[in-house]
Amino acid sequence: MNKTIEKILGWMLLTPPLISVFMFLAQLISKDKMLRKFLYTIWTGEHGDTGGYTSALPLYFGLMAIAGAYLIKDSNK
């Protein structure tokens, strides 16, 4: 595969996890209740009165970041 294409693909895979980290940090720092509630619902959810669940989104973002980092690393050789 062409090195330029690998680098572009790597950055495409790395961008969503980086944005999610910035949004998570914004949630921690923000004093705006609407922003906190909106970002909180992305990561967790409720199931009636019995409890909640955790999203699998962090796992997918982690795998995307690893794949993107490998593509960028290999394209620099």
C-alpha positions in Angstrom: 0.0 0.0 0.0 1.2 3.5 -0.8 2.8 5.3 2.3 0.7 8.4 1.7 -2.6 6.4 1.7 -1.5 4.6 4.9 -0.8 7.9 6.6 -4.2 9.4 5.5 -6.0 6.2 6.6 -4.2 6.3 10.0 -5.2 9.9 10.6 -8.8 9.1 9.7 -8.8 6.3 12.2 -7.1 8.4 14.9 -9.2 11.6 14.6 -12.5 10.3 16.2 -10.7 9.0 19.4 -8.9 12.2 19.8 -12.1 14.2 19.5 -13.8 11.9 22.0 -11.0 12.5 24.5 -11.4 16.3 24.1 -15.2 16.0 24.6 -14.7 13.8 27.7 -12.3 16.5 29.1 -14.8 19.2 28.3 -17.5 17.3 30.2 -15.2 17.1 33.3 -14.3 20.8 33.2 -17.7 22.2 32.1 -20.1 23.7 34.6 -22.9 23.8 32.0 -25.5 21.2 33.1 -26.9 20.7 29.6 -23.5 19.9 28.1 -22.7 17.5 31.0 -26.0 15.7 30.6 -25.6 15.4 26.8 -22.0 14.0 27.0 -23.0 11.7 29.9 -25.7 10.1 27.9 -23.3 9.2 25.1 -21.1 7.1 27.5 -23.8 5.6 29.7 -27.4 4.7 29.7 -30.2 3.7 32.0 -32.3 0.6 32.0 -35.5 1.3 33.8 -35.2 1.5 37.6 -32.9 -1.5 37.8 -29.6 0.0 36.7 -27.6 1.1 33.8 -25.1 0.0 31.2 -21.8 1.2 29.8 -21.4 2.0 26.1 -18.9 -0.1 24.0 -17.9 3.2 22.3 -14.6 3.6 24.3 -13.5 0.1 23.3 -14.2 0.8 19.6 -12.4 4.1 19.8 -9.4 2.4 21.5 -9.2 -0.1 18.7 -9.5 2.6 16.1 -6.7 4.6 17.8 -4.4 1.5 17.9 -5.0 0.8 14.2 -4.4 4.4 13.2 -1.2 4.6 15.2 0.2 1.5 13.6 -0.7 2.8 10.1 1.0 6.1 10.8 4.0 4.5 12.4 4.5 2.1 9.5 4.2 4.8 6.9 7.1 6.8 8.5 9.6 4.0 7.8 
